[in-house]
Amino acid sequence: MALTAITDAQVFDGEKTVGVRTVVIDGARIARVGGEVPRDCEVVDGGGATLLPGLIDAHVHSAPGSLALALRFGVTTELEMQGMNTRENRGSITDDDTLADVRSSGFAITPPGGHPSELMPEGFRPKWDLPPVMPLMPFSTTPEEAAAYVPQLLARGSDFIKFMIDDGTVEGHPGLPSLDRATLNAGVAEARKYGALTVAHALTLEATRMAAEAGVDGVTHVFMDQPHTAEIIDVIRDAGMFVIPCITLNASMMGITGAELADDPRVAARLDDRWDRTLRSSYDRYPQGRLDDVYATVRALDAAGVDVLAGTDVSMPETFFGGLAHGASLHHELQYLVAAGLTPSRALRAATATTARRFRLGDRGRVAEGLRADLLLVEGDPTVDIGDTLNTRAVWRRGTRLAA
């Protein structure tokens, strides 16, 4: 493969804007950041544009066609927080540069009948082909069961272990079976023996506290049932946890649709009718929630030095999973993070270097020599106007430029 030089672009390397204007791609890797343009290479004019690492959505659930849709929006990696794309099932994805790359927890540890069963309408069956290897369903009601499932999940290709801590309060199903403290603690302790990363679904303040006290590495939501306190921010910070707020999901739970995003011509041109309908809908399960409280919590977490990661909880093109669409909603999440009080640069880190670091993806998330050439070139300057992330000029996945 010939060398490619992206020239005259502002470069945001995943942490900050750097004073170089040229990045050279050699095959699937970044060969050089800065310096002269090599002879006999393809030149991509980046004048007036900003070059970013490919974006990472830290909370998704895959659906047919979703990885291709994500890549069209410059999302080069998705982190699946429940799904089928474990190592044993994603061989074809790994080498397909028309799709976003993916890492997966497999299925989460939850009791029988626990979250997310309450989200599915009665009789609903997803319409997609079954994977070569069906994922393990680690239903657990005792500490012994949770601990026993951890090595099985890892052996079956889970990249991290997820726990559901949800009694259904926020989803309008109070009394939903949920992991108790002893079962969660046993599962997390077992994962730690294997050096496995752990995450927890927690939509309430007390579930978040439970995750922190168990030693979970990160929570895949920010709580939305009440305002934060200084004490819970300290608990999260002192536990060293990261937080994936998924403000887009919280807004949808409150009945706020993604219609304004769907009306943006930069988004509309990339969505089919099913995703357009889904984005214009909402979950609408917790209308009493206050988005300003969520904003204040995210702002306090960031101010306390907690690692905030950008994720969406996007799922299938179904209106009962509304307000979200793969790829598009990560840009929406960046806008929400800035509305909450993060600077545009901090929001960009949340979708690149910070997420890569916390999920141990050392080969991506930054524009640096030797890393994967997962790159996004956008018109304008998203370190000033976060909305510019949607001004896609070019996307590369492992050095292969996505066809327009």
Stockholm file with secondary structure:
# STOCKHOLM 1.0

chainA/1-404         MALTAITDAQVFDGEKTVGVRTVVIDGARIARVGGEVPRDCEVVDGGGATLLPGLIDAHVHSAPGSLALALRFGVTTELEMQGMNTRENRGSITDDDTLADVRSSGFAITPPGGHPSELMPEGFRPKWDLPPVMPLMPFSTTPEEAAAYVPQLLARGSDFIKFMIDDGTVEGHPGLPSLDRATLNAGVAEARKYGALTVAHALTLEATRMAAEAGVDGVTHVFMDQPHTAEIIDVIRDAGMFVIPCITLNASMMGITGAELADDPRVAARLDDRWDRTLRSSYDRYPQGRLDDVYATVRALDAAGVDVLAGTDVSMPETFFGGLAHGASLHHELQYLVAAGLTPSRALRAATATTARRFRLGDRGRVAEGLRADLLLVEGDPTVDIGDTLNTRAVWRRGTRLAA
#=GR chainA/1-404 SS CCCEEEESCEEECSSSEESCCEEEEETTEEEEESSCCCTTCEEEECTTEEEEECEEEEEECCCTTHHHHHHHTTEEEEEESSSSCSTTTCHHHHTCTTSCEEEECCSCBBCTTCTTGGGSCTTCCCCSCCCSSCCCCCBCSSHHHHHHHHHHHHHTTCSSEEEECCCSTTTTCTTCCCCCHHHHHHHHHHHHHTTCCEEEECCSHHHHHHHHHHTCSEESSCCCSSCCCHHHHHHHHHTTCEECCCHHHHHHHTTCCSHHHHHSHHHHTTCCHHHHHHHTCCCCSCTTCCHHHHHHHHHHHHHTTCCBCCCCCBCCSCGGGCSCCTTHHHHHHHHHHHHHTCCHHHHHHHTTHHHHHHTTCTTSSSCCTTSBCCEEEEESCTTTCGGGGGCEEEEEETTEECCC
#=GC SS_cons         CCCEEEESCEEECSSSEESCCEEEEETTEEEEESSCCCTTCEEEECTTEEEEECEEEEEECCCTTHHHHHHHTTEEEEEESSSSCSTTTCHHHHTCTTSCEEEECCSCBBCTTCTTGGGSCTTCCCCSCCCSSCCCCCBCSSHHHHHHHHHHHHHTTCSSEEEECCCSTTTTCTTCCCCCHHHHHHHHHHHHHTTCCEEEECCSHHHHHHHHHHTCSEESSCCCSSCCCHHHHHHHHHTTCEECCCHHHHHHHTTCCSHHHHHSHHHHTTCCHHHHHHHTCCCCSCTTCCHHHHHHHHHHHHHTTCCBCCCCCBCCSCGGGCSCCTTHHHHHHHHHHHHHTCCHHHHHHHTTHHHHHHTTCTTSSSCCTTSBCCEEEEESCTTTCGGGGGCEEEEEETTEECCC
//
